[in-house]
Amino acid sequence: MATKAVSDESFESDVINASGPVLVDFWAEWCGPCKQIAPALEEISNEMAGELTVAKVNIDDHPMTPGKYGVRGIPTMMIFKDGQVVSTKIGAMAKGKISEWVKDSL
């Protein structure tokens, strides 16, 4: 399953009320490290389809949600379970590190 673009308007239904865990990537078009981790997140999304949803929030287009969750730097990744943030990572990481973090958080 490909990563899912999420807006301020759809955040509650796509993330907070999701039936399973959701990894949210807060990113921007101009962010180099965000572009670096995008392929890894796409692969993780495909590998963990059914177990985990990977959602992406463009902070320039949708500034309300990052503000609500205190996002100060990007990329910021948060794992939500049952509508709550259970883990947060800031900065680019190798795919293996992201996968490890996700598995530890679930």
C-alpha positions in Angstrom: 0.0 0.0 0.0 1.4 3.4 -1.0 1.9 6.2 1.5 -1.3 8.3 2.1 -1.4 12.0 1.8 -3.2 13.5 4.8 -4.6 17.0 5.2 -5.5 19.1 8.2 -9.2 18.3 7.3 -8.7 14.5 7.0 -6.2 14.0 9.9 -8.8 13.0 12.4 -10.5 10.4 10.2 -7.2 9.2 8.6 -5.0 9.1 11.7 -6.8 9.6 15.0 -9.7 7.3 14.1 -7.7 4.8 12.1 -8.3 1.1 12.9 -4.6 0.3 13.2 -1.3 2.1 13.9 -0.3 5.0 11.7 3.2 6.4 11.1 2.8 10.1 10.2 5.6 11.8 8.3 5.6 15.6 8.6 7.5 16.9 5.6 7.9 19.7 3.0 8.8 19.9 -0.6 11.9 22.0 0.0 13.3 19.6 2.7 16.3 17.5 1.5 16.2 15.0 4.4 12.5 14.6 3.9 13.1 13.6 0.3 15.9 11.2 1.5 13.6 9.2 3.7 10.6 9.2 1.3 11.6 6.0 -0.7 12.2 4.1 2.6 8.8 5.1 3.9 7.2 4.0 0.7 8.9 0.6 1.0 7.9 0.2 4.7 4.4 1.1 3.7 4.4 -1.7 1.1 6.1 -4.2 3.4 3.9 -3.6 6.3 0.6 -3.2 4.4 -2.2 -4.4 6.7 -0.1 -3.8 9.9 0.7 -0.1 9.5 -0.5 2.9 7.5 2.1 5.4 6.5 0.6 8.9 6.2 2.3 12.1 5.0 1.4 15.6 6.0 2.9 18.5 4.0 3.5 21.1 6.6 3.4 24.0 4.1 0.0 23.0 2.7 -1.4 21.9 6.1 0.1 23.9 9.0 -2.6 23.3 11.6 -1.8 19.7 12.4 2.0 20.1 12.8 1.3 23.1 15.1 -1.1 21.0 17.2 1.5 18.3 17.7 4.5 20.6 18.3 6.4 19.8 15.2 9.5 22.1 15.2 11.8 20.4 12.7 11.3 18.2 9.7 11.3 15.4 8.9 9.3 14.5 12.1 7.8 11.1 12.2 5.2 10.1 14.8 3.5 6.8 15.4 -0.1 7.0 16.5 -2.0 4.1 18.1 -5.6 4.4 19.1 -5.5 8.1 18.4 -2.5 8.8 20.7 1.2 9.5 19.8 3.2 6.6 21.1 6.6 7.5 19.6 8.4 10.3 17.8 11.6 10.6 15.8 13.0 13.7 14.3 15.5 13.8 11.4 16.4 11.5 8.5 17.3 7.9 9.3 18.3 4.8 7.2 15.4 2.5 6.3 16.6 -0.2 8.7 16.6 2.3 11.6 13.0 3.4 10.7 11.8 -0.2 10.5 13.4 -1.0 13.8 11.8 2.0 15.5 8.4 1.1 14.0 8.6 -2.5 15.1 9.7 -1.5 18.6 6.9 1.0 18.8 4.2 -1.5 17.8 
